[in-house]
Amino acid sequence: LFWLAGGALLATVVVATLHFSEARDFVQLAEHSEPSWLLLAVLFQAATYFAQGEVLRCVGRAGRFPLRISTVYKLSLAKLFVEQALPSAGLSGTFMLAKLLEQRGMPRVLVATAVVIDLTSYYVAYVLSLTAALIFTAVHGEASRSILVVSAVFALYAVALSAAILTLSGRGVPSVNVRAR
């Protein structure tokens, strides 16, 4: 028990020290930042939430279940927050989003469609962003072999996962013929 308490105290000191040095680094970074770049970053982040919400609105419109811009923006913000708080390759926020859409009365088939399109677009966006970043680093001569290898592995994973999601999303689902009587 004595060793366990000592280990916990040591871990607390190490974590506190690391966080203090991170705070100091953050202050240094903020002092040297350019407000125009910060504003641009905020605008891009807001555009991310908007794009995420528009994916949901498109699915809702296609299924005759309209969603308000303010609603999907809030859902998107909540989803991306959960994904940051509980990193799980986009799944934690997606599960929460599906639950919230169901609570709003969206039919399950539309929720499933939204999830498939959301996850696929999530990984497509990552691959496109990664490609842009790699081009930028290559143009500036900063692309190392290790960065390229790790990036290629991630891109292959993301493309394979997106293809698997799209391929498996319709399997085992009986087709439904709706006829007017």
N, C-alpha and C positions, 0 to 999 in steps of 0.2 A: 504494500500500500504506500509506503514511504517513497519507493522508487517510481511508482505510478504518478504520485503527486508531483514529484520532482520533474519527471518527464513532461507532464502537462504544463508545469510552470515554465520549463525551458522552451517548449513549443510556443507558448503564449508570448514569451519574450522575442523569439525569432520572428513570429508572425507580426507582432507589433512593430519591430524594427524594420521589417521589409515594407510594411505599409507606410511607415513614416518616411522612408527613403522614396517610396513611390509618390507620396504627397509632395515632397521636396522637388522631385523631378517634374511633377505636374506643374508646380508653380513656376519653375524655370521655363518650361515649355510655353506656358501661358504668357509669361513676360516677353517672350520672343515671337509670339504669334502675330499674324497679320489679320486684322478684323475682316477684311474682304474674303479671305480664304475660309474663315470660320462661318461667315454668312453663307458662302457657297456650300459648305458642308451641311449646314442646317437646311438649306433649300433642297439639297439632294436627299437628305434624310426624310424630309416631309414628302418629297416626291415618291420615295419608297413606300410610305404608308398609303399614299394616294393610289399608286399602281397596284398595290396589294388589294386595296378595296375595290378597284375597278375590275379586277379578276372576279371577285365575288359578285359584283353588280352584273357583270356580263352573264354569269351562270344564272343568276336570279332572273334576269330579263328573259333569257332563253327558256327558262322553265315557268315563265309567267308568275314569278314571285319577286316583285320589285323590292329593291332595298334602297334606302336613302343614303346619300353620300355621307352624311354625318354618322349614320349607323356603321357603315362599312369602314369608315376612317377610324372610329373608336375600336371596332373589332380588330382591325389591322394593327393598331397601336398596341392593344392588349396582347395579340398573338406574338408580335415581334418582341415585346417586353418579356413574355413568358419564355420565349426561345433564348433570350439572353440570360435570364435568371436560371433556367434549367436547360443547358445545352444538350441537345439530343438529335442533331442533324435535322432540325426542323419539325420533329415529331411532337414534342411537348406542346408547342403552340398550335400545331395542326389539330391535335386531339381537343384542346380547349376550344379552338375555333369551331370545330364540328359540333361540340356540345352547345355552344352559344347559338349557333344557327338553328339547331334543333329546338332549343328553348324559344326561339322567335317564331317557331311554327313552320320552318322550311321543311319540305318533304325530304325523307331520307335519301331518295335517289338524287335529289339536287345537292344535298350535303355531300354525298359520296362523289358526285361529279366535281363539286367545288374543291374537295380534298385532293382529288387526282390532278386537277388542273393547277391547283395551288402548289402542290409538291413538285410537279414537273416544272412549272415556271420558276420556282425557287431555285432549283438546281441549274436550269438553263441560264438564269440571271447570274448565278455564281460563275459558271463557265465563261460567259461573255465578259464579265468583269475581270476574271482571272486572265483571259486572253488579252484584254486591253492593258492590264497591268504588266503582263509579260512583254508586250510590244513596247510599252513605254520604257521598261527597264532595259530591254535589248537595244533600243535606240540610244539610250544614254550609257551603254556599255556596262551595265550593272548586273546583267543576268548571269549568275553563276550556274555551273552544272547541277549543283544540288537543288537550287531553286527550280530549275527546269524539270528535273526528275520528279520532285515532290509535286509540282504543279501538274505535270502530265499524269501522274498516278491519280491525283484528285479529280482531274478532268475526266479521265476514263471511268472512275468510280461514279461520278455524277451523271455522265452520259448513260452508263449501264443501268444505274438505278432509275433514271427517268424512263429509259426504254422498258425496263421491267414493270414499272408502275403502269405505263400506258398499255403494255401488252396484257398484263394480268387484270387490269381494271374491268374488262368486260367478260372475263372467263367465268363460267358457272352461273351466269345471270340469264335466266330465260328471257327470250324476246317477248315483248308485249305488243299485241295488236289491239289498237283501240278503234272500234268501229262505231259510227253513229247508228243508233237503233231507231 
